Amino acid sequence: MADKYTVGLYTLGCKVSQYETEAIREAFVDAGFESRPFEEKNDVYVINTCTVTQESDRKSRQIIRRAIKANPEAIIAVVGCYTQRSPDQVSAIDSVDIILGTDKKMSVIPLALELLREGRGKKTVSVTDVSVADFEPMSIRTAPRTRAYLKIEDGCESKCTYCAISSARGRVRSKPREVVIKEVESLTKSGIKEIVLTGIETGSYGRDFDTGYRLADLIAELDERRSAERIRLGSLAPELVGEDFVERIKGVKILAPHFHISMQSGSDRILASMKRRYTSARAIENIERLRAAFPGASFTTDLMVGFPGETEEDFLLTADFVKRVRFLDAHVFAYSKRSGTPAAEYPNQVDEATKRERSERLIKIKNSVRDIVLDELVARGDELSVIAETLGDDGYYTGHSDTYVEVKFSPNGEGELHGELVNVAPVSHKNGVVLCKLI
């Protein structure tokens, strides 16, 4: 062909999906395609969808229609969590050609090529049973940003009563250790300074192995090999960072001292109703164990408000939990009904106005806690190790420290620093961003 086919890709949802989209993009390029911005007119569009909330479903449909409008003659491929749970809804959208779930995503490349060569006309719907799926091989060689997300695990078997993701992603399955190590070392050689190990339930890595090799062993091995300059962990369930885990990783040098602990609530009654596998006391115990092993570590979290039956007392327990742990930040979101989940049928559903009010209150509380943490950081003058991520029009770089503090600093004539690890000293902070000076 005289000109290359072009492909535009769009990701909705989590870091796992971001990794998958990058793997798909690289595979399209290897097949001879030119990867271009999604907004441009392309021959193929791939939308990697999300279904964590009703809003995610709506946004997925919106993006599909945006692609169709951009080029009505293009091949439209839709993959991911939304298609896994609701393939009929996606199939009902005219002009969608390829529908894949959360498994066999890499087959989108040969399917798209076949349609380009033979012409549109047939719709391919291939949504497999993820309860018996294996880990789908995929990899990336580089990353579009200054850090790389590396998917090491897929699936979740927690069956939380509010969550649709376990049904969309299936059972826990893990990328083989030797494949992870090879990919980490390849990304490091390409110049990536930080690699985030991520999964649907990252802490369950290795559960499907019969060797006893788990996430802590992988982290320790990467450290022993000095496979990366910095490793960061994706979201962790509180019960999976117990004494054995912390003991195994506490001497690791390349691990960023920042842990994202997915709490959801600080109320034991609500946690039990959600069928989470821990209590607030156990979560505090494991967080403090991590804090002792990694002095100066920071913690972030996810918090849900408005779960069915949540009372004002339950909400205040969550607010108190934020204060006790002293989270650097928290992602606060309102409960969203998901069809097919037990919580959708629970009595005492919380009204939308109350959800909004509690969200706003909790965001103010978590921001006040963050400001206290940053006040103390600036007062101590702790030196921070930062990756320079974005150079703004004001001449200042923004980036994140190893403890995931967002910082802003002037390069002070040091030249191009994008993607580099630098040391900075805090001077002040505003709206969650710490102004620093380059050391």
N, C-alpha and C positions, 0 to 999 in steps of 0.2 A: 504494500500500500504506500502511496506517495506521502501521506501525512499520518502522523500517529493518531490513534484514537485518544480521546481525552476522558478523564474520569474526575468527578468531584465527590468528595466524601463528607458526611456530616455525622457527628456523634452527639447523642443525648445520653445523659446519665453519668455513671461512675468512672473511676480511673481504670477499671478493668475494661470497660467498653472503649476508652480512649486508646488503650494498648492494642486491643483487637483491631480497631480502625486503622491504626498505624501499620500493623502487620498486613492488613488487607491492601492498604495503599502501596506498600513496598512490593507486594506480590503483583499488583497491577503494573507497576513500573517495570518489574522484571519481565512481565509479559509483553512489554513494548508500548505501554500506555504513557501518556503525559498526564501527571497529576496537576490539576489546576484548582483554583478556588471554587468552592461549591456554588457561589453566586453567579459564576460565569456560565455561558452556554457550553454544555459538555455532551459527549456522546453517551456517557453512562453516569448515573448518579447512584450512590450507595448511602442509604440512611441506616445507621446503627441505632436502634430505638431503645427506649427505657419504659418501664411500667411500674415504677416505684409508687407513683401516685396517679390519681385521675388526671391531674394536670399534665403529667408526663405522657399519658396516652394521647391527650388532646394535642400537645405540642408535637408529638411524633406524626400525627395525621397532618398537622399544619405544615411541617417540613416536607412531607411527601408531596403535598399539593404545590408547595413552592418550587420543588424540582420539576414537576410536570409543567408548571407555568413557564419556567425558564427555558425548557425545550420540550415541547409536546412529542417530538420524534425520538427522544432519548430513551435508552434502556433504564428503567427504574427498578432498582433492587432494594428491598427492605429486609433487614435482618435484625436479630436481637430479641430482647426480653418481651417487648410488646407483641411482636409477631409470634413468639413462642406461646404466649397465653391467648392471643386473640387473632389467629391467622385469618379467620373469616372476615373480621372487620377490615383488615388490610386488603384482603382479596376483593372486597366490595368496592374498593377505590379503583375507578377506571384508570388504565394506563400503567398500573403496577405490573411488571413483567416477572420478577423473581421474588419469592417470599421464602426466607429461611429463618429458622429459629436461632437458638443459642448454641447449637452444635452444627458442625459442617459449614461454618461461615466461609471458610477459605474456598469452598466450591463455587462461590459467587463469581470468581474470575473466569473459569472455563464456561460457566453458564452464560455469562455476559458475552464472551467471545463468540459462542455458538449463535446467539441471537443477532449479533452484529454481522456475522457472516451469512446467516441463512435468512435473516429477516424476522421481524416481530410477528407474533400471531398466536403463539402458545404461551400460557402462563404457567410458570413452574412454582409449585408449592411443595416445599420439602421441610416439614417440621417434625423432627424425630423425637423419640422418647428419651428425654435427658436423664430419666431415672436409671438408665442402663448404659449411658454414654461413657466413653473413655475421654481422657484429656485430649483435646484436639491440638495436634502439633501446629504451632505457629511461632514466629520469632520476628524480631526487629534488629536492624543493624545500627540504627541511629535514632535520634529523637528530634522532633520539631522544636523542642524547647531546651532549656538549659539543664533540665533533669529528665530522666527517662523513667517511665512506669513500666514495670516488668511483671506480667501476670504469671504467678507461680502456682495458682490454685483456682479451681472453679467449683461451683456448687455450694450448697448449704443444707444441712440436715437439722437445723434448729427448730423449724416449723413454728416460728413465732406467730401468734394468732392474728397479727395485723398485717403480715408481710406476704406479698405475692412473689417475691424473688426466689424463694426456695422451690416453688413449683416451676418457675421460669428457667432456673439454672440447674436443677436436679441435684444428684448426689455429689458428695465431695470427691474430687479427683485432682491429683497433683502432677505437676510437671516433673519429670525425672531429675534428680539432683545434678547429674552430670550435664544435662541440657541447660539447667539454670546457670550453673557455674560457667559454662562455655559462653552463654549469652551475656552474662554480667561482664566477663572479661573482654568480650568483643566490644561491648558498648563503652567500656572504660578506655580501650585502645582507640576508639573513635573520638575520644575527647570529652565524653560525658563525665561530669564530676560527681553527680549524685544519682543513685538508682533507687527507686522506691519499689520494694517488693510488695505486690498487691494481689488480692484475690477477693472472691465473694465473701469468704470467711478465712482470711489470711492465716489466723492462728491454728486452723485445722490442717495446714500443710502437712502432708505425710501420713495423715490418718489412714489413707487407703494403701499405704505401703505395708508389706509384711516384715520389714527389716527393723522397725522401731525408729527409723530415721525421721526426725520431726523438724519443725521450723527452727528451733533453737540450735539443732545440729547443723542446719544449713547456714545459719548466721555465723556460727563458730568456724565452720570450714571456710567460708568466704573471707573471714578475718585472718585465719591462719595462712591462706594463700595470698592475702592482700589483693584480692580480686577487684576491689573498687576503692576509690578515695573516700566515698561516703555511701553508706547504705541507710535508707530510712524504711520504716515499716508502715504498711497501710493500716487500715482500721482493724483494731483487735477487740474481741469480746472479752469482758472483764474476767470471766472464769478461766480463760485460756492463758492468762499470764500469772500463773501461780508460782509457788516456791521453786519447783524444779526448773521451770522455764527461766526464772530470774537468775537462779544459781548458775545455769549453763551460759547465759549471755553476759553476765556482769563484768567480765574482763575484756569484752570485745571492744577494740579500738575504733573500728570503722563505722560503728553503729551510731547514728544520730540520736542524741539524748532527748528525743521527742516521741511521745506515745499518744496515739489517738485511740481513746478508749470509748467504745460505743455503748453508752449507758442507757439511753432512752428515757429513764425516769429515776428519781431518787426515792420513790415510794415503793416499799416492799409489796404492798397490796397490789399496786398497778403492775409491778414487775411480774408478780405471780400470775396476774390476769393475762399479761402478754405472753406468758410461758417462757420468760427469760430464765436462764439457768444460774442465777446468782442473786444474792441479796445486796442491799446497799452497803452493809457492813463488810461483806466479803470483797466487794469492789474496792472499798476504802483500804482494806488490808493489803490487797494486791497492788494498788496504786502506791501506797506508802512503801511497800517492799521495793518497787521499782525506783522510787525516789531515793531510798537509802543506797541502792546499788549504783545509781547514776545521779550523784549530787549536782544540783542545778538543772535537772531535767524539767521539761515542760510537758503539760498535758492538755489535750484538746478533746472534744467529745461531741456526740450527737444527742439532742434532747427533744423528745416529743411532748407536746401539750395536747390536751383535749382527747386523750384516749377514753373510750367508753367507760363511764363510771368514775372518771377522775373528779375528785372533789377539790374544794379550795385547800383543804388540809393536805391532800396528795400533792397539789401544785407547790405548796409552801415547802414540803419535804424536798422536792426537786430543787427549788431555789436554795434551800439550805445546803444541799449537797454541793452545788456549784461553789458556794462560799467556803465550805470545808476543804474541798480539794484545791481550790484556787486555780481553776482552769485558765490557761492563757486565752482560750477562745472556745466557743461552742456554736455548733450549727443547730439553731432552734427551728423547729418546723411543727406544723399542726397535723394531727392525725387525719388521714384520708381513707375513706372506705374503699376497700378493694374487694370486688366480687369474688366469691369462692373462698374467702378467708373467714375463720370463725368470728373474729371481732366485728365483722360487718353485720352480724346478726345479734350482737350483744344488745341487751337493754341499756337504758340510760345513756344514749348517745348524747355527746356534748354539742350544744348548738354552736353555730359558726361565729356568732358574736363573742361568745365566751372564749372560743379558741383564739380569735384575733386578739382579744384583750390579754389573755395569758401569754401569748407569743410576744406581744409588745412589752409586757412587764418583765418577762424572763430575759429578753434581749437587753433591756436596760440594766438588769441585775448582772448579767454575765459581762457586759461592757464595763460596769463599775469595778467588778472583780479584776478584769483584765487591766484596767488602769492602775489599780493597786499593785499588781504584779509588775507592771512596767515602771511605776514610780520607784519601786525597790531596785529594779534592774539599773535604772539610770543613776540612782543614788550610790549603788555599789561600784558603778563604772566598769562592769564586767566586759572584758574583751569578747567580741563575737566573731565567729567564723562564718562568713557570708558568701553565697554565690551571687555574683552580679548578674541580674536577670534582664532588666529593661532599662534603657537609657531614655529618660523623658526629655521633652522639649525644653525643660528648665535646666538641662545639663546635669541632673542628678540621676544616679542609678537607684533602682529599687531591687530588692532581693530578700531572701530569707536566710536566717541563721541556721546553724545545726539544730537549735532548739525551736525552730520555726517561728521566730520573731520576725515580723516584717520590718525591714529597715530601708532607709533612704540616705544616700551619702554622695558627696561630690568626689569625682575621680582625682581632683587636684592635679590635673595635668599629667596623670600617669598613663594616658593613652587609652587604647581599647581594652576594656576589662570584661566585656560580655562573656558570660560563661565561666569566668575565673573565680577561684576561691580567694577571698581577701579577708583581712582582719580589720575590724572597725571598733570604735569605742562610742558608746551611747552618750548623747548630749541632752536630748529632750524627747518627748513623745506627744503625739496628737492623733486622735481618732484611730488608735491602734497601731500607728506607724512610728517607729523610733528613728529620729534624726541622729545620724552618727557622723563621726569624722574618720577618714581613712588613716590607718596606722601604717 
